[in-house]
């Protein structure tokens, strides 16, 4: 007996433990959490050319891919807007050697380490700095036109690209040139015929000054930053433009560099002045195959603490570069692996945490390296890397209202802060649609129960879409080469889809069971199921029975069809209520009196009153 009892107790314990560990996701429509944040940006314009070392040079264009996968902003870094390539009346010196050597072009490579490349306008006079003949905006104009072709907004970065100038002997002149680049973008300085002016909401000053992009003094950098902010703001005000300006795009090592004496990151907010910052920007790069949702969550929380501790608790944060890792550390093939999808989806979910106050973010990059869209690995093909589908999924929430979403297993955590649980989750409301993105960054499929609360009466339809987390390829053609529009639409329709209809909430709660693949994601869409005309009429008749019980007895009655009428008859009161099928009017007839059938008005109006649409 005792062995049997022990066995039963043990089995019961195992059952209770298993039940306690069951996973559920709870979404509450009655608890809105503010607008979904627009963090669906990327770095680099969509057009580029292959290098001659890769074979015959080719022009390529990913604009339709940017649009199809929901990219909403393009940060113009490494995109042809650098000061060095734009302002031609400047000296360019390698000051990392003695004596200093003149540099040809706007890149300095082969130095064996981080170079010190000093770029300085040859004159500090405003007449020269404002002389339009000293500016070549061809690269700027190309970038602006290409971004416009994607439908995305321009996120303007003022500074230099990798191996470009990282020092100047005249920070004020630097700021004046940067301001004229901004003024050109908005159409106020040397406008180019045929290139539409752009009004960027955000302007970021510089890029990674705590790393190789600045080799001058801390004081000079602070001067450069303050002067640029002051002048760009003044130019915007004069032009009647509103903008938010900040920066400076610190490296992923910001948590360390902020403690290094003399580094621009050390005391940055005090150094440039809080009033000169509308936002604080930094970069997030994971550790390739070791990157995880826990790693990214820790970085974002620590970054928020750093900004707060420097006096910037009021500042939004921009993550103007992010990825699972750096290309030279991961290798290009790594960006085609499945887990880039779940990592990207996890980070996009974490960006929605209100406590972090992340206002904008930009994946590095759309093309051509560490990319969402890889045109170089397979000749004549565009490879859609798994991470692109993370943007496709989350962009469906754009413009919606975030809903309280929790992941529960023993305890419950906010869906954007559930990195210690098997799934992360993010829910939103867009019109009648309730949307949920589930992310599984684990190595095995994960089952869960989705519990949606706060629903109205009626029937609902759920559509579950699960994109592939393998590389997919599309042929490219033309000059510039781009993917075929028909093939692209077919790709967008390729995610596995499951539809569940005739779902009825119980006390406003609906439960769905689902499974999210390993290193993958799933989008759950829930919406009211469209009623047929007869279903709408039945709903209205039942509502009328409750509202006007004395007219309709006995209740309930079964609806019938006769000719053009769909109706109910109530024998005790000898009354009829119905609709005309052709004209869709609500009608009433009291058969006891001499008055004939009465037209009560348009059916649609009554359906709205009764909540029976």
N, C-alpha and C positions, 0 to 999 in steps of 0.2 A: 504493500500500500504506500509506504513512504517513498520508495523509488518512483512510483507512478505519480504521486503528488508532487514530488520534486520536479519531475519531467513536465507536468502540467504548469507548475509555477514558472519553470524556466522558459517554457514556450510562451506563456503569457508575457513574461518580461521581454522576450525578444520581440513579440508582437507590439508591445507598447513602445519599445525603443524605436522600432521601425516606423510606427505611426508618428512618433515625436519628430522623426527626421524627415517626414514627407515635406516636399517643397511646394509652396504656393506663392502666387503673385497676386496681390490685392490692389485693385485700381478703384478709386472712389471719385465718381463724377461730381459729388457734392463738395469736393475740396479742391478748388482750383488753386494753382500755385504760381500764377503769373505767366507771362508770355514765354513761349519757347524762344531761346536765345539763338540768334543767327550766327552759328559757328561753322557754317558750311563753306568756308573759303579754302582756296589753294594758293600756292605760290606758282609763279611763272605764267607768262602769257601762253596761249595754246599753240602758237606757231613756232616752228624751229626748223633747223636744217641739220642733216646728218653731217658728220665730219668726213672729209675725204679719205681718212684712214679706214673708214667703214665701207669703202667702195665708192661708187659714184655718188656725188652729193645729191641730196634730194630735199625738197621742201615738204614739210609735213604740217598738218593742221588738225588739232583735236577739239576745235570749237564746238562741233555738234556733240561730242562726247561730254564736254563740260556741261552743256545745257541738259543733255539727257539724264545725267546722273545727279542733277540738282545743285551744282556748285553755284553759290550765290555771290561770292566775292573773289576777285583775283588780286593778290598782293603783288605789286610790281617790283619785286626783288629779282635780280639777275634777269632783267627784262629790257635793258637798253636805255634806262633813264638815269644812269650814273652821271655825277657831276663831271667827271673826267672826260667822258665821251661826248658830253653835251657842250661844255664851255671850253672853247679851243685856245683862248689866250691865257695859258697857264704854263708854269714850269713844272716839270715832272722829274723828280730826282730819287735815286736810291740812296737814302741817307743812312742806310745800315752799314755802309762801307766807308772807308776813308782813303782818299777823298771821295766825296759824293759823286755818283755817276748819273748822267742823263738817261732817262728811261724813254724808250720809244713805245708808243701805244699806251694802253691803260691797264695792262697786267704786268706783274713782275713775278716771274717764276724761276725755279732753278737755283734758289739761294741757299737751299739746304735747311731752311727753317722759316719762321715767319719773317717776311721782309719788313723794312721800314720804308714805305713808299710815300714820299712827301709831295703833295700836289698843292700848288699855290697860284692863284691868279697873279699875272705879272703886274697888274696895277690894282690899287685899292680905291681908285677914283670911281665915283658912281657913274660918271660919264662913260667909262670903259666897261664897268660891270653891267651897265644897262644897255650897252651897244648891241643891238640885235645881230649885227654882223659877226659877233663873237660866239654865237650860239648855233649849234647844229641839232635840230629837234627831230631829225629823221627817225632815230631809234624810238624816241618818245611817241611820235605819231603812229608808228607801226604798232607799238604795244597798245595804244589807246584804241586803235581800230580793231585789233584782234580781240581785245576784251569786250568791246561793244558787240562783236559778232556772236559772243556766247550768251548775251543777255544778262551777264553778271555785272555787279558793281565794281568800280575801281577802288582798290585800297592803295593809296599812294605812299610809297616808301622813298624818302629822300636820303641818298647816301651812295655807297659804292658796293661793288660785287667782290667776290672772292679773288684774292691776289691783286685787287685794285688798290688805289691810294688809301692809306690808313693814317695819314698825318697831314697837317697843313701848318704853314708858317703864319697864316692869317685867318683865324677862325671867323672873324666878322665878314670878310670877303666870301668865305665859304657859305655863310648864312645868306648873304645877299644873292649869290648864284642859286642856291637852293630855293629861295623865295621866287626867283624868276622862273624856275622850272615849274613851281606850283602855279604861278600866274599863267604860264603857257597852257597848262592842263585845263584851266578854267576859261581859256580863250581871251585873256587880257594882255598877254605879252607875246609878240610875234606869232599871232595865230596862223595856222596853216589852212589854206583853202581846201575844202573837202574833208577836213578832219573835225568832227563835232567836238565842241567843248564838253568837258566832263566836270562834274561837281562832286568830288569825292567827299564822303561823309567823314572819313578818317584819314589823317596824315600822320605817318610815323617818321620820326627823325632818327636817322642812322640805323645801324644793324650790328649787333654783337660787339660793342666797344670794349667789353671785358675780355674779349678774345683777340683774334688776329686782325679785326677790322679797325682797331685803333691802337696806335703805338706812340701817340704823343702823350703830353702830360694830362693829368686829371683836370687841372685848372683850365687848360685850353679846351678840353672836351666840354666842360660845363659852360664855358663862354660860348662855344659853337652851338650848343644845344639851346641855351637861353635866347641867344640872338636869333636863331632860326625860328623858334616858337613865336617870339615877339613880332618878327617881321611877317611871318606867314599869317598870323592872326590879323595883323593890320591890313594886309593885302586882301584877305577874305572879307573883312568888314567894309573896306572901300568898295569892293565888288558886290556887296550885298549878299555874300555867301555865309552860310553857317557851317562850321566844321568842328571836329574834335581832334586835337593834336596831342601827341604824347610819344612815348618810346621808352628806351631806345632799342628794344629787341635784344635783351641780354641772352647769353648762351645758356645751354642746358646746365652749365656749371655755376650758375648764378648763386646757388646756395653756398658755394665755396668761395667764388671770386668776390662776393660781397664782404668777405672778411679779410681781404688782402689790402694792405696799406697802399695807397696810391692808385688803386684800380678804380675806374669810373663807377663800378658797381658799389663801392664802399661809401655809404652815405649819399647815394645818388639823389634821393628825393630832397634832402636838405641842400645838397650842392647846387641843384638847378632851381629849387624853389617849388613848393607844392602847387602854387598858382600857375606854374608853367607846365603842368601836367593835367591833361584830361583823362589819361589812362597810363598804365604802366605795362610795358610789354616785355615778354621773355619767350624762350624757346624750350620745348620739351622733346627730347629724343630718348627713346628707350635703349635697352642694351641687347638689341637683336633677338636671338633665340631665348634669352633670359628675361626679356621684357614681359611684364604682366600688368594686369589691372591694378594689383596692389602697389606695384612700383609707381605707376602713373598717379594713382590716388595720393600716395605719400608725397610725391613731388608737388602736386597742385596745392595740397594743404600747407606744406612747408613754404611754398612760394607766397601763399596768401599771408601767412604769419610774418614772413620777411617784410613784405610790403607794409603790413600793419605796423610792425615794429619800427619801420623807418618813418612813420607818420602818415602813411598813405591808406589808412583804413577806408577813406571815402573814395578811393580810386578803383574803377573797374580794371580788370586785367585783360590783356590781349595776349593770346598764345600765337604769335605770328609765324612760328614754324613748329611743326611737330610731326613725328613719325615713329615707327617701331624701333628705328635705329638709324645710324648714319650709313650711307651707301658704301663708303670705303671700309667700313668695319663689318658690315653684314654681307657684302657681295651682292651684285645685282639680282642673282637668281633668288635670293632670299625673299625679295619683295613679291614673288609669285606664290609664296607658300600660303596655305590655308589660314594659318593663325594671324596673318596680317588683317584678315577680315574681322575676326573677333576682337583683336586688339583695337583696331580703329573704331569699331562699334562701341567698345567699352569706354574709350576715351571720349567719344562724342557724347555718350551718356553722362560721363563725369563732368563734362563742361556745363551741363545743365544744373549743377548743384548751386542753388542760390547763395549758399554760404561762401562760395569761391568768387562770385560776381564776375564771371568771365563773359565779356561783352562781345568778343570776336575771336576767331581762330582760323588758322590757315595751314593746311596740310602741305608738307614739302615732299613731293611736288606733284602737280598735275601731269606734267611731262618735263623732261624726257628721262630723268634719273630718279631712283627711289620713288617711282611714279605710280599713280593710279592707272595711267594708260602708257604702255610701253610699245613704242614703234620700232625699236632697234634690235630686239632679240631675234625676231623671225622676219626675214625679208618679205616685204609685200603684205605684212600683217600688222594689225594693232592688237596687242595683247591687253585684255581687260583683266587687270590684277584683282584678286579677291577683295582688297581694301576698297575698291570703287563701289562695291555693293553696300558697304557700310554707309556711304554718303547717299546712295539711292534710298536706303531704308529711312535714315534719319531726316532726309530732306522732305519726306512725306509729312513730317510733323511741323515743318516750317509754317509760320503764320498761325499756329494753333495756340491753345492755352494748356500749359503743363498741368497735369492732374496728380494728386497725391498717389504715389505708386510705391508699394512696399514689397520686398522679397522676404518671405518668412520660412524659417526652418529652425525650430526651437525658439528662436527670437526673431523679431522683425526689424529690418533695416530699410531705410529709404533706398529705392531702386538704384539711384545714382551713387549710393555709398555702400553697396552690397558686395564689394570686391572680395570679401572673405566668404561669401556664399557661392553656390554653384552658378547662379545667374545674376546678371544685372538687368534692370528693367527701366523703361521710360515710357510714360503714358501721356497722351495729349488729346484734346478735344478740338476738332475742326468742323464747325457746323454740326450736322447730325452724326458725323463719324467720330467714333472713339478709336484711337490708334495706340498701339503698344508695340515697342521694339524690345524683343528679348535677346540677350547676348549671352552666349556660352563660350567662355574663354578656356574651358576645360578640355581634356583629351578624350572624353567619351560623351555620348549623347546624354542629354539631361531631360527627364520627364518633369512636368509640373502641372499644377492646376491653376488656371487663371480665374480669379474671382472678381467680377466687375460689379460694383455697388452703385446705387443711386440711379438705376435705370427706371424709365417709365413703363407703363403697361404696354401691351402689344407684343408682336412677334419681332424677332431680330434675326439678322443674318450675319454670320461670322465668316470672314475670308482669311485664311492663313497662307502667307506667302513665304517661301524659303528659297533664297537664291543659292546658286552654286558657290562653293568656296574653293573652286579650282580655277586655274587660268582659263579664260575663253578667248578665242581669236576671231577677228573679223578681217576680211580682205580690205586693202586700201587701194585707191586708184585716183588718178587725176594729178594736177599740179596747181597748188599744193595737194599732196595726197591726203585723202580723208576717207573715213569709213562710209559705206553706202547707207543712205537713209533708211531704205527698206530693211536691210540686214540689221541695222541698229534697232529698229522697232521690234523686229523679231527677237532680238536679244533681250530687250526690256520685258518682253512677254514670256521669257524662258523660266523665271523662278517657279519652282513647284508650287502648285496652288491646290488648296483644299477648301471647299465651300460647305458650310453647315447652315441649313435653313430651318425655319419654323422653330426658333429657339424662344422659349417663354421664360422671363424672369419670375422668380418666386420672391415676393415681398421686395421687389426692386433689385434682386441679386441674381446674377447669371454666372454659372460655372462652366469652364471649358477645360478639357484635358488636352495637353499637347506635349510634343517632344522637340527640343532644339538640338540640332546636330553639333557634334564636337567641333570646336573652333569655328562656330558659325553663328548665324542670327536668324531671327524669324520676325516677320511683321504680322501682327494680328489686327484686323480691321473689323469693327463691329458697327452695324448701322441698322436702323429700323427697316424691317422688311416691308416693301411696298404692298399695300392692301389692294385687292381687286375692288371694283366698283361695288359689288354686292357686299363685300366685307366692310367697306366704308359705310354703306347704307345700314347694315345690321348693327354696326357700332352706334350709329346715329339713332336708330330706332330704340336700341336699348337705353341710350342716354335719355331719350324722350320719355320712355316708360318711367324712369326714375324722377325726371323733372316734372312731369305732368301725369302723375299716377291716376288721378281721378278721371282722366279722359280715356285711359287705356286699361281696360279690365276685361278678362283676367290676364295676368302676366305670368310668364312670358308667352309670346306667340311665335310660330314659325313663319318665316318670310316665304312669299309665293310670287310667281310671275304670271301676269296676264296681259297679253299684248305688249304695250309700251310701258307697263307699270311693273315695278318691283315693290311689294307692299306687305303689310301685316294687317290682319283684321282682328278686332277685339269684340267677340260676340256679346258680352254682357253690356257694354256701353254702345255696341253697334257703331263703332268708329273705325276709320281706316287711316293709316299713315303710310306714305309711299314716296317713290321718286319716279320721275319720267326718265326712261333709259336714253331716249334720244336727246332731250333738252337738258337733262340733269337738273331738274327742279324738284324741290321738296313740296309735296302736296298733302292735304288733309281733307277728309270727308266725314261729316257727321250724318250718317244715314237716317237719323231720327228727324231731321229737320228738312226744310224746303231749300236750303242753300246747297248748291252743288259743290263740286270739288274745288277747294280753295288752293291757290298757288301761294306758298309761303316764302318763295324766293329762291335764289340760286343755291344749289346743293353745296358748292364750295364754301359759301359763307357759313352755312350751318355746320359743315364738317369742322371748320376752324373753331367755331364756338364750342362744339362738343369735344374737340381734341381727337377727331377721328380721321385725320388726313392719311 
